[in-house]
């Protein structure tokens, strides 16, 4: 079981790293070519992508895994019902969005960016249409095919961005029949992303072989929606916590200052990808296992062990980055106009670590069909996010957004842990986890804010943390070595 579990997680991890690494690599291309104000549409539009995606998929992916465990439900009926729900929502969204495109652009205070909006409509729709086919690959234990479907599109995305932004401007007379248009600017990133979405949908589209309009089951759909709507609202609240702070910056600051801060904040926030990649890889590999084994109470020990592994890996990633953050950030951003935002990264990444722990803790209410709990916790988090951003952005700018994220995720983590202890107790090694996080934070903050240029001293402290964790976990490590 462990071999299969970690084997799939490794493959999903590789695909997750590759898929996330290309947008991560694209960001410095954008920051080098465009200043914060010019790059702000890239950050601005993508900050609302998560909200729209939540509505388009409305919790169907999680629901698909949940109901796939009920043997009496026909697989083809389940696939068709979930797919039809997403397809119908996507086509309605496309139609309304295109008809009212200028009104929407005006509402988002981007009246001159209608072309970006139209491309954005299609990008998110095609991505949503790929949701259930990709989930089928995960359910059927086909991580390699899943990886290929994600990686090929991401490769195309990355090389198209390089072609449009770095290579094409070097040919005044054009290349391959194309000439660089400065008016499009950062819009070339949208064009590349649209092509990626089309390619990914084309690759996974063959999984629609089990899809049939005649197999749509309305009573089953109502059952699924009863389970998924709290997941959807919780996801919406979660996205508010993760990305809508860019919208607060846009509406609460003067226009020119807002564009500058959105550009800087969006660029430095990308560095948290190091944390989010591991979290996403872990979830992709672990979530199907959780749902397939939730009836076996003996697996609670496994859940606790997996939490230990998750926290240890995150603490090591976080500390390793923090003690080397200055040179990593400057090498990544490649533009001094963005360096002012480096100081907020420790708080942004610590918030990402807390979010990862919360998402692991949240498995208890998904397993016990108490998804409304996730709704309540996420709404509490959204309220904290909105309150802090609304009150403090006018004075502190993106610093308020960074602290809001840290406070929100920390609160959600604590609430989920306490609530889970009452409703679905799992014996996590809480003291040890808190110790690891505390050591990691202390070493990271002291290193970054007191001697950030002294990389040797910072890495020496990082090595001490590794030795402490290695000594504490020596019995587990010995068991693994003996088994190998």
Secondary structure, DSSP 8 states (H G I E B T S, - for coil): -HHHHHHHHHHHHHHHHHHHHHHHHHHHHHHHHS-HHHHHHHHHHHHTHHHHHHHHHTTHHHHHHHHTT-TTS-HHHHHHHHHHHHHHHHHHHHHHHHHTHHHHHHHTT-TT-HHHHHHHHHHHHHHHHHHHHHHHHHHTT-HHHHHHHHHHHHHHHHHHHIIIIIIGGG-TT-BTTB---TTTTTHHHHHHHHHHHHHHHHHHGGGGGG--GGG--HHHHHHHHHHHHHHHHHHHHHHHHHTTHHHHHHHHS-HHHHHHHHHHHHHHHGGGHHHHHHHHHHHHHHHHHHHHSTT-GGGHHHHHHHHHHHHHHHHHHHHHHHTTHHHHHHHHH--GGGGGGGGGHHHHHHHHHHHHHHHHHTHHHHHTT-HHHHHHHHHHHHHHHHHHHHHHHHHHTHHHHHHHHHHHHHHHHHHHHHHHHHHS-----HHHHHHHHHHHHHHHHHHHHHHTT-HHHHHHHHHHHHHHHHHHTHHHHHHHHHH-
